[in-house]
Amino acid sequence: MNPERKTPERRSRKARRTRDTLAQAAFELVLDRGLKNVTVEEIAERADVDRRTFSRYFTSKEAAVLDSIRGDGDRINDALRARPADEPPLTAYRRAVLDWLDDPDAQAWHRRARIFDVLVLAEQEPTLYAAFHHIRVDAQEDSIVIVANRLGVDPRLDIRPAVTVAAGAGALLAAQAAWVRGRQPEGLPRLVAQAFDALSGELLAQLPAGPAPHRTTEGTTCS
């Protein structure tokens, strides 16, 4: 090892450990006690650092709680980069998501302890949901660049990469929402497959003529 690089690398490892310790402390405290009942100071104390150190790594306790989820967008994008170049973009995105779900080393949400619980909490806490949305947007921006590179286009001039990612990420989001609201922690892969099947299948078929009957809030049927 180059002696001149030893110290920066050691500092980088220490910084990663500090960030992970803070994230884990936030994750455990908020799930155990509720978002509103946990302060940044308490998270820092649990991680054995001061408030200023917390602020070097995270802008909010919500960001710290969801830090482990941020890496999942990177894992999906790594899988997307690895897909064969001749796959259609939306097919490549779907298979990248399924690769992430199937990889035991990646520990997708249904394999990781208490991720289901934190996503349930995000449905209930607006500030936590907003932080989760921000993480998704960051991952999708990277996905758009990857898809644009696959197509050999400029995403600022060609809308197809953004449309592809919006469709694929929307299917994943719909599956995740159904997973959380259905209270079936093991059911995520099945729901993701169903969401992408719907996206590429029946939703593209011609709709029947005329609006379908629907029920009003009083329970009567309208045409």
Backbone as CSV, one residue per row, in Angstrom:
resi,resn,N_x,N_y,N_z,CA_x,CA_y,CA_z,C_x,C_y,C_z
1,MET,0.844,-1.207,0.000,0.000,0.000,0.000,0.875,1.252,0.000
2,ASN,0.494,2.242,-0.768,1.211,3.503,-0.815,1.059,4.211,0.528
3,PRO,2.173,4.517,1.252,2.065,5.170,2.555,1.327,6.488,2.510
4,GLU,1.421,7.197,1.375,0.764,8.497,1.272,-0.756,8.365,1.217
5,ARG,-1.256,7.180,0.827,-2.706,6.985,0.724,-3.287,6.324,1.970
6,LYS,-2.418,5.841,2.827,-2.877,5.069,3.981,-3.758,5.898,4.901
7,THR,-3.321,7.123,5.209,-4.088,7.962,6.131,-5.436,8.373,5.560
8,PRO,-5.541,8.872,4.298,-6.865,9.194,3.738,-7.805,7.996,3.709
9,GLU,-7.286,6.813,3.371,-8.142,5.630,3.333,-8.636,5.273,4.727
10,ARG,-7.767,5.407,5.703,-8.165,5.118,7.083,-9.233,6.108,7.533
11,ARG,-9.046,7.371,7.180,-10.048,8.374,7.529,-11.383,8.075,6.866
12,SER,-11.315,7.615,5.617,-12.543,7.286,4.896,-13.283,6.135,5.577
13,ARG,-12.540,5.123,6.012,-13.169,3.996,6.713,-13.775,4.449,8.036
14,LYS,-13.068,5.309,8.740,-13.591,5.816,10.013,-14.854,6.635,9.797
15,ALA,-14.852,7.469,8.745,-16.035,8.267,8.445,-17.222,7.381,8.094
16,ARG,-16.970,6.305,7.340,-18.041,5.372,6.985,-18.604,4.685,8.222
17,ARG,-17.721,4.300,9.141,-18.189,3.666,10.373,-19.020,4.631,11.201
18,THR,-18.583,5.894,11.274,-19.340,6.890,12.037,-20.710,7.109,11.427
19,ARG,-20.765,7.238,10.123,-22.051,7.430,9.443,-22.969,6.233,9.682
20,ASP,-22.434,5.026,9.542,-23.241,3.830,9.742,-23.745,3.724,11.177
21,THR,-22.903,4.094,12.129,-23.302,4.034,13.537,-24.434,5.027,13.820
22,LEU,-24.319,6.228,13.278,-25.380,7.226,13.441,-26.676,6.757,12.785
23,ALA,-26.567,6.210,11.583,-27.760,5.742,10.867,-28.444,4.615,11.634
24,GLN,-27.659,3.696,12.156,-28.231,2.581,12.903,-28.881,3.064,14.195
25,ALA,-28.254,4.017,14.853,-28.833,4.576,16.070,-30.170,5.253,15.780
26,ALA,-30.218,6.042,14.703,-31.464,6.707,14.332,-32.546,5.698,13.979
27,PHE,-32.176,4.700,13.215,-33.102,3.652,12.780,-33.726,2.963,13.994
28,GLU,-32.906,2.535,14.934,-33.403,1.793,16.091,-34.236,2.677,17.017
29,LEU,-33.758,3.875,17.296,-34.483,4.754,18.216,-35.845,5.137,17.667
30,VAL,-35.890,5.498,16.398,-37.164,5.942,15.813,-38.158,4.789,15.719
31,LEU,-37.705,3.605,15.365,-38.624,2.474,15.302,-39.094,2.055,16.692
32,ASP,-38.236,2.190,17.676,-38.609,1.783,19.031,-39.507,2.805,19.729
33,ARG,-39.291,4.102,19.424,-39.969,5.138,20.211,-40.864,6.062,19.392
34,GLY,-40.747,6.020,18.049,-41.536,6.913,17.218,-40.737,8.132,16.809
35,LEU,-41.010,8.628,15.618,-40.226,9.729,15.061,-40.275,10.975,15.933
36,LYS,-41.456,11.327,16.412,-41.615,12.569,17.163,-40.981,12.499,18.550
37,ASN,-40.694,11.301,19.011,-40.165,11.131,20.372,-38.652,10.959,20.407
38,VAL,-37.992,11.228,19.292,-36.534,11.078,19.209,-35.939,12.386,18.702
39,THR,-34.873,12.852,19.359,-34.186,14.063,18.929,-32.844,13.714,18.295
40,VAL,-32.327,14.667,17.542,-30.999,14.486,16.949,-29.957,14.302,18.047
41,GLU,-30.105,15.034,19.139,-29.151,14.915,20.240,-29.137,13.497,20.812
42,GLU,-30.296,12.881,20.908,-30.370,11.517,21.422,-29.724,10.521,20.463
43,ILE,-29.895,10.762,19.166,-29.249,9.899,18.174,-27.737,10.017,18.293
44,ALA,-27.241,11.253,18.391,-25.801,11.476,18.528,-25.269,10.823,19.797
45,GLU,-26.013,10.946,20.880,-25.573,10.347,22.145,-25.511,8.828,22.041
46,ARG,-26.531,8.221,21.395,-26.522,6.771,21.221,-25.301,6.325,20.412
47,ALA,-24.901,7.145,19.444,-23.739,6.819,18.595,-22.417,7.262,19.215
48,ASP,-22.478,7.889,20.390,-21.293,8.341,21.115,-20.519,9.403,20.343
49,VAL,-21.258,10.338,19.735,-20.654,11.500,19.088,-21.438,12.734,19.510
50,ASP,-20.988,13.914,19.087,-21.710,15.128,19.451,-22.647,15.565,18.324
51,ARG,-23.443,16.577,18.621,-24.448,17.089,17.666,-23.791,17.591,16.388
52,ARG,-22.633,18.215,16.526,-21.942,18.752,15.355,-21.520,17.623,14.407
53,THR,-21.089,16.505,14.975,-20.699,15.366,14.134,-21.894,14.841,13.365
54,PHE,-23.046,14.738,14.024,-24.257,14.311,13.315,-24.507,15.195,12.100
55,SER,-24.373,16.505,12.275,-24.678,17.447,11.198,-23.703,17.359,10.037
56,ARG,-22.532,16.797,10.265,-21.574,16.612,9.170,-22.035,15.508,8.215
57,TYR,-22.853,14.605,8.709,-23.270,13.450,7.907,-24.717,13.523,7.436
58,PHE,-25.582,14.155,8.218,-27.007,14.131,7.896,-27.634,15.505,8.118
59,THR,-28.592,15.818,7.265,-29.305,17.088,7.391,-30.488,16.990,8.347
60,SER,-30.917,15.775,8.668,-32.089,15.606,9.533,-32.096,14.194,10.106
61,LYS,-32.901,13.984,11.120,-33.034,12.629,11.674,-33.724,11.712,10.663
62,GLU,-34.611,12.264,9.835,-35.264,11.455,8.800,-34.247,10.895,7.815
63,ALA,-33.308,11.741,7.404,-32.272,11.284,6.470,-31.419,10.187,7.094
64,ALA,-31.142,10.299,8.388,-30.353,9.280,9.075,-31.116,7.959,9.163
65,VAL,-32.395,8.024,9.483,-33.214,6.814,9.593,-33.216,6.031,8.287
66,LEU,-33.277,6.749,7.159,-33.423,6.112,5.855,-32.099,5.899,5.125
67,ASP,-30.979,6.123,5.802,-29.694,6.049,5.118,-29.430,4.662,4.534
68,SER,-29.863,3.613,5.223,-29.615,2.260,4.706,-30.408,1.989,3.430
69,ILE,-31.537,2.691,3.260,-32.345,2.514,2.058,-31.703,3.215,0.856
70,ARG,-30.972,4.291,1.098,-30.334,5.023,-0.001,-29.454,4.110,-0.837
71,GLY,-28.766,3.186,-0.195,-27.890,2.289,-0.926,-28.618,1.352,-1.867
72,ASP,-29.923,1.124,-1.645,-30.668,0.217,-2.512,-30.843,0.790,-3.917
73,GLY,-31.014,2.098,-4.010,-31.068,2.714,-5.332,-29.765,2.512,-6.091
74,ASP,-28.643,2.607,-5.367,-27.347,2.370,-6.001,-27.232,0.918,-6.469
75,ARG,-27.749,-0.018,-5.672,-27.671,-1.435,-6.047,-28.507,-1.718,-7.296
76,ILE,-29.692,-1.131,-7.365,-30.525,-1.311,-8.555,-29.832,-0.709,-9.775
77,ASN,-29.235,0.458,-9.604,-28.558,1.088,-10.738,-27.321,0.309,-11.161
78,ASP,-26.611,-0.287,-10.205,-25.478,-1.142,-10.571,-25.967,-2.346,-11.389
79,ALA,-27.100,-2.917,-10.973,-27.662,-4.044,-11.728,-28.119,-3.598,-13.112
80,LEU,-28.647,-2.369,-13.212,-29.084,-1.846,-14.507,-27.900,-1.666,-15.447
81,ARG,-26.790,-1.172,-14.938,-25.581,-1.029,-15.772,-25.098,-2.372,-16.298
82,ALA,-25.319,-3.422,-15.507,-24.802,-4.750,-15.865,-25.709,-5.516,-16.823
83,ARG,-26.907,-5.014,-17.106,-27.812,-5.731,-17.995,-27.270,-5.719,-19.426
84,PRO,-27.578,-6.773,-20.215,-27.090,-6.828,-21.605,-27.521,-5.604,-22.414
85,ALA,-26.628,-5.157,-23.265,-26.869,-3.920,-24.009,-28.037,-4.029,-24.978
86,ASP,-28.387,-5.258,-25.398,-29.452,-5.396,-26.391,-30.844,-5.518,-25.765
87,GLU,-30.951,-5.464,-24.461,-32.272,-5.507,-23.827,-32.995,-4.175,-24.010
88,PRO,-34.300,-4.202,-24.296,-35.062,-2.947,-24.308,-34.947,-2.263,-22.945
89,PRO,-34.941,-0.946,-22.918,-34.682,-0.226,-21.666,-35.601,-0.602,-20.503
90,LEU,-36.919,-0.699,-20.747,-37.819,-1.013,-19.649,-37.632,-2.452,-19.173
91,THR,-37.331,-3.358,-20.099,-37.023,-4.736,-19.720,-35.766,-4.778,-18.860
92,ALA,-34.766,-4.007,-19.239,-33.527,-3.957,-18.469,-33.794,-3.415,-17.062
93,TYR,-34.642,-2.393,-16.957,-34.946,-1.822,-15.638,-35.680,-2.858,-14.782
94,ARG,-36.658,-3.517,-15.369,-37.400,-4.540,-14.627,-36.462,-5.638,-14.125
95,ARG,-35.603,-6.136,-14.989,-34.722,-7.236,-14.602,-33.670,-6.781,-13.598
96,ALA,-33.282,-5.510,-13.650,-32.362,-4.982,-12.638,-33.028,-4.995,-11.260
97,VAL,-34.287,-4.584,-11.203,-35.022,-4.622,-9.933,-35.150,-6.052,-9.435
98,LEU,-35.480,-6.975,-10.333,-35.625,-8.375,-9.934,-34.275,-8.976,-9.521
99,ASP,-33.196,-8.568,-10.183,-31.865,-9.018,-9.772,-31.573,-8.583,-8.340
100,TRP,-31.917,-7.339,-8.026,-31.723,-6.818,-6.662,-32.562,-7.615,-5.658
101,LEU,-33.799,-7.888,-6.009,-34.676,-8.631,-5.105,-34.185,-10.052,-4.872
102,ASP,-33.578,-10.659,-5.908,-33.171,-12.067,-5.834,-31.785,-12.269,-5.226
103,ASP,-31.011,-11.207,-5.132,-29.632,-11.334,-4.669,-29.583,-11.364,-3.137
104,PRO,-29.250,-12.501,-2.529,-29.229,-12.554,-1.058,-28.164,-11.641,-0.461
105,ASP,-27.095,-11.380,-1.208,-26.046,-10.498,-0.691,-26.498,-9.038,-0.652
106,ALA,-27.407,-8.663,-1.543,-27.889,-7.285,-1.576,-28.868,-6.998,-0.448
107,GLN,-29.465,-8.036,0.114,-30.443,-7.887,1.195,-31.505,-6.838,0.849
108,ALA,-32.312,-7.169,-0.153,-33.422,-6.293,-0.522,-34.378,-6.158,0.660
109,TRP,-35.340,-5.253,0.533,-36.158,-4.855,1.679,-36.828,-6.015,2.394
110,HIS,-37.309,-7.012,1.642,-38.019,-8.116,2.283,-37.084,-9.073,3.008
111,ARG,-35.772,-8.912,2.820,-34.791,-9.774,3.483,-34.133,-9.090,4.680
112,ARG,-34.335,-7.799,4.849,-33.586,-7.035,5.845,-34.470,-6.709,7.041
113,ALA,-33.940,-6.948,8.224,-34.723,-6.778,9.450,-35.232,-5.348,9.594
114,ARG,-36.537,-5.236,9.780,-37.231,-3.999,10.159,-37.334,-2.950,9.047
115,ILE,-36.859,-3.252,7.844,-37.080,-2.297,6.753,-38.574,-2.166,6.474
116,PHE,-39.290,-3.287,6.540,-40.742,-3.232,6.368,-41.345,-2.256,7.377
117,ASP,-40.883,-2.321,8.617,-41.427,-1.455,9.663,-41.148,0.016,9.388
118,VAL,-39.948,0.330,8.886,-39.621,1.731,8.640,-40.406,2.274,7.452
119,LEU,-40.716,1.419,6.464,-41.526,1.879,5.339,-42.994,2.033,5.738
120,VAL,-43.458,1.199,6.658,-44.792,1.420,7.226,-44.836,2.770,7.940
121,LEU,-43.801,3.061,8.714,-43.745,4.339,9.429,-43.689,5.515,8.457
122,ALA,-42.993,5.339,7.333,-42.911,6.415,6.339,-44.277,6.749,5.749
123,GLU,-45.164,5.755,5.684,-46.522,6.012,5.205,-47.307,6.867,6.199
124,GLN,-46.883,6.878,7.450,-47.620,7.575,8.508,-47.026,8.931,8.862
125,GLU,-45.758,9.125,8.567,-45.047,10.345,8.959,-44.666,11.151,7.718
126,PRO,-45.304,12.304,7.496,-45.043,13.080,6.270,-43.579,13.462,6.071
127,THR,-42.873,13.846,7.128,-41.476,14.253,6.942,-40.592,13.067,6.575
128,LEU,-40.915,11.900,7.101,-40.155,10.708,6.748,-40.460,10.297,5.310
129,TYR,-41.718,10.415,4.908,-42.094,10.091,3.532,-41.412,11.049,2.553
130,ALA,-41.318,12.335,2.931,-40.653,13.314,2.062,-39.174,12.969,1.890
131,ALA,-38.533,12.524,2.967,-37.126,12.121,2.870,-36.974,10.894,1.981
132,PHE,-37.912,9.967,2.082,-37.895,8.771,1.239,-38.074,9.162,-0.228
133,HIS,-38.976,10.102,-0.493,-39.180,10.579,-1.865,-37.898,11.198,-2.421
134,HIS,-37.195,11.947,-1.611,-35.949,12.576,-2.061,-34.918,11.516,-2.449
135,ILE,-34.822,10.445,-1.671,-33.902,9.354,-1.977,-34.278,8.717,-3.318
136,ARG,-35.583,8.497,-3.534,-36.037,7.895,-4.792,-35.686,8.777,-5.978
137,VAL,-35.889,10.074,-5.840,-35.610,10.997,-6.939,-34.125,10.964,-7.299
138,ASP,-33.264,10.948,-6.295,-31.830,10.890,-6.559,-31.472,9.623,-7.345
139,ALA,-32.034,8.489,-6.917,-31.748,7.225,-7.601,-32.274,7.250,-9.031
140,GLN,-33.449,7.832,-9.245,-34.043,7.875,-10.577,-33.247,8.766,-11.517
141,GLU,-32.680,9.842,-10.999,-31.848,10.696,-11.847,-30.635,9.924,-12.364
142,ASP,-30.050,9.107,-11.492,-28.931,8.273,-11.941,-29.411,7.232,-12.962
143,SER,-30.593,6.669,-12.730,-31.139,5.671,-13.663,-31.342,6.272,-15.049
144,ILE,-31.805,7.505,-15.105,-32.039,8.169,-16.388,-30.738,8.281,-17.177
145,VAL,-29.670,8.630,-16.492,-28.358,8.739,-17.163,-27.925,7.371,-17.687
146,ILE,-28.141,6.320,-16.892,-27.750,4.978,-17.321,-28.538,4.556,-18.553
147,VAL,-29.852,4.777,-18.539,-30.685,4.412,-19.686,-30.290,5.240,-20.911
148,ALA,-30.007,6.510,-20.721,-29.588,7.357,-21.844,-28.294,6.835,-22.464
149,ASN,-27.377,6.402,-21.612,-26.127,5.839,-22.127,-26.379,4.546,-22.907
150,ARG,-27.318,3.739,-22.430,-27.652,2.510,-23.152,-28.208,2.827,-24.537
151,LEU,-28.993,3.888,-24.620,-29.610,4.269,-25.887,-28.693,5.136,-26.751
152,GLY,-27.627,5.653,-26.147,-26.735,6.532,-26.883,-27.354,7.878,-27.194
153,VAL,-28.121,8.418,-26.224,-28.802,9.693,-26.449,-28.475,10.659,-25.306
154,ASP,-28.792,11.910,-25.531,-28.659,12.947,-24.513,-29.993,13.062,-23.788
155,PRO,-30.067,12.777,-22.477,-31.355,12.812,-21.780,-31.969,14.201,-21.688
156,ARG,-31.177,15.222,-21.963,-31.727,16.581,-21.977,-32.513,16.854,-23.255
157,LEU,-32.248,16.056,-24.298,-32.887,16.272,-25.587,-33.843,15.150,-25.973
158,ASP,-33.660,13.979,-25.376,-34.459,12.800,-25.712,-35.244,12.383,-24.468
159,ILE,-36.546,12.338,-24.580,-37.386,12.085,-23.414,-37.486,10.612,-23.047
160,ARG,-37.056,9.716,-23.908,-37.260,8.287,-23.672,-36.609,7.762,-22.381
161,PRO,-35.387,8.161,-22.053,-34.826,7.668,-20.794,-35.665,8.061,-19.574
162,ALA,-36.130,9.298,-19.530,-36.938,9.742,-18.391,-38.272,9.005,-18.329
163,VAL,-38.881,8.767,-19.500,-40.151,8.033,-19.535,-39.946,6.588,-19.066
164,THR,-38.873,5.969,-19.516,-38.570,4.598,-19.117,-38.421,4.485,-17.607
165,VAL,-37.634,5.384,-17.037,-37.378,5.328,-15.599,-38.628,5.688,-14.807
166,ALA,-39.388,6.656,-15.281,-40.622,7.010,-14.581,-41.580,5.824,-14.546
167,ALA,-41.675,5.097,-15.651,-42.556,3.928,-15.707,-42.054,2.820,-14.792
168,GLY,-40.762,2.495,-14.887,-40.212,1.423,-14.065,-40.232,1.750,-12.588
169,ALA,-39.813,2.955,-12.242,-39.816,3.360,-10.837,-41.242,3.460,-10.304
170,GLY,-42.174,3.857,-11.167,-43.571,3.902,-10.748,-44.119,2.527,-10.428
171,ALA,-43.737,1.525,-11.230,-44.162,0.151,-10.946,-43.585,-0.320,-9.614
172,LEU,-42.312,-0.023,-9.376,-41.690,-0.408,-8.106,-42.356,0.302,-6.936
173,LEU,-42.677,1.579,-7.102,-43.330,2.331,-6.030,-44.717,1.779,-5.739
174,ALA,-45.469,1.436,-6.786,-46.807,0.868,-6.588,-46.721,-0.458,-5.849
175,ALA,-45.737,-1.281,-6.204,-45.550,-2.567,-5.526,-45.166,-2.347,-4.068
176,GLN,-44.279,-1.393,-3.836,-43.857,-1.114,-2.458,-45.022,-0.624,-1.609
177,ALA,-45.872,0.247,-2.180,-47.021,0.743,-1.430,-48.004,-0.388,-1.116
178,ALA,-48.248,-1.252,-2.098,-49.147,-2.389,-1.860,-48.558,-3.338,-0.828
179,TRP,-47.255,-3.509,-0.870,-46.556,-4.371,0.092,-46.738,-3.862,1.517
180,VAL,-46.518,-2.568,1.703,-46.628,-1.969,3.031,-48.072,-2.009,3.527
181,ARG,-49.006,-1.614,2.671,-50.402,-1.535,3.104,-51.040,-2.903,3.246
182,GLY,-50.506,-3.900,2.538,-51.038,-5.250,2.643,-50.519,-6.024,3.823
183,ARG,-49.499,-5.473,4.501,-48.944,-6.103,5.706,-48.487,-7.536,5.447
184,GLN,-47.795,-7.749,4.323,-47.264,-9.069,4.000,-45.766,-8.933,3.735
185,PRO,-44.951,-9.001,4.789,-43.518,-8.726,4.646,-42.792,-9.576,3.612
186,GLU,-43.262,-10.785,3.339,-42.568,-11.651,2.391,-43.056,-11.491,0.953
187,GLY,-44.049,-10.641,0.745,-44.706,-10.608,-0.556,-44.152,-9.633,-1.571
188,LEU,-43.053,-8.950,-1.275,-42.570,-7.902,-2.173,-42.199,-8.407,-3.570
189,PRO,-41.419,-9.484,-3.731,-41.066,-9.923,-5.097,-42.297,-10.219,-5.954
190,ARG,-43.296,-10.850,-5.373,-44.515,-11.165,-6.129,-45.214,-9.891,-6.575
191,LEU,-45.301,-8.904,-5.702,-45.977,-7.655,-6.040,-45.207,-6.866,-7.098
192,VAL,-43.879,-6.902,-7.028,-43.067,-6.213,-8.051,-43.304,-6.849,-9.415
193,ALA,-43.308,-8.184,-9.463,-43.561,-8.864,-10.736,-44.946,-8.511,-11.275
194,GLN,-45.947,-8.481,-10.399,-47.298,-8.127,-10.833,-47.357,-6.703,-11.361
195,ALA,-46.655,-5.790,-10.698,-46.684,-4.387,-11.124,-46.073,-4.224,-12.510
196,PHE,-44.948,-4.876,-12.762,-44.324,-4.771,-14.087,-45.134,-5.513,-15.146
197,ASP,-45.781,-6.620,-14.759,-46.654,-7.318,-15.706,-47.800,-6.416,-16.140
198,ALA,-48.387,-5.715,-15.169,-49.488,-4.803,-15.493,-49.018,-3.671,-16.396
199,LEU,-47.814,-3.181,-16.126,-47.272,-2.069,-16.906,-47.050,-2.457,-18.357
200,SER,-46.599,-3.671,-18.589,-46.247,-4.082,-19.946,-47.341,-4.883,-20.637
201,GLY,-48.426,-5.190,-19.917,-49.448,-6.041,-20.489,-50.802,-5.390,-20.614
202,GLU,-51.673,-5.680,-19.665,-53.084,-5.324,-19.816,-53.326,-3.820,-19.882
203,LEU,-52.440,-3.022,-19.289,-52.662,-1.578,-19.327,-52.407,-0.990,-20.709
204,LEU,-51.744,-1.754,-21.575,-51.505,-1.285,-22.940,-52.585,-1.763,-23.909
205,ALA,-53.480,-2.619,-23.418,-54.547,-3.125,-24.273,-55.627,-2.062,-24.451
206,GLN,-56.418,-2.220,-25.509,-57.493,-1.268,-25.770,-58.553,-1.400,-24.694
207,LEU,-58.980,-0.277,-24.169,-60.012,-0.277,-23.142,-61.382,-0.498,-23.779
208,PRO,-62.321,-1.104,-23.047,-63.679,-1.249,-23.585,-64.333,0.109,-23.788
209,ALA,-65.277,0.162,-24.737,-65.951,1.428,-25.025,-66.800,1.850,-23.836
210,GLY,-66.769,3.138,-23.525,-67.594,3.668,-22.447,-66.947,3.471,-21.091
211,PRO,-67.302,4.332,-20.137,-66.731,4.216,-18.791,-67.251,2.990,-18.066
212,ALA,-66.394,2.375,-17.263,-66.807,1.218,-16.477,-67.675,1.675,-15.317
213,PRO,-68.655,0.873,-14.911,-69.459,1.232,-13.738,-68.580,1.328,-12.501
214,HIS,-68.947,2.226,-11.595,-68.201,2.331,-10.345,-69.173,2.612,-9.227
215,ARG,-68.697,2.369,-8.023,-69.555,2.562,-6.848,-69.274,3.920,-6.213
216,THR,-70.346,4.544,-5.762,-70.226,5.794,-5.054,-69.868,5.494,-3.603
217,THR,-69.597,6.563,-2.862,-69.266,6.383,-1.450,-70.440,5.842,-0.653
218,GLU,-71.667,5.994,-1.185,-72.838,5.459,-0.495,-73.080,3.995,-0.846
219,GLY,-72.301,3.462,-1.798,-72.418,2.053,-2.112,-73.302,1.744,-3.310
220,THR,-73.952,2.755,-3.929,-74.771,2.512,-5.118,-73.891,2.478,-6.343
221,THR,-74.366,1.787,-7.378,-73.586,1.661,-8.614,-74.019,2.711,-9.608
222,CYS,-73.007,3.370,-10.220,-73.295,4.406,-11.212,-72.713,3.958,-12.546
223,SER,-73.299,4.440,-13.634,-72.782,4.124,-14.963,-72.166,5.360,-15.571
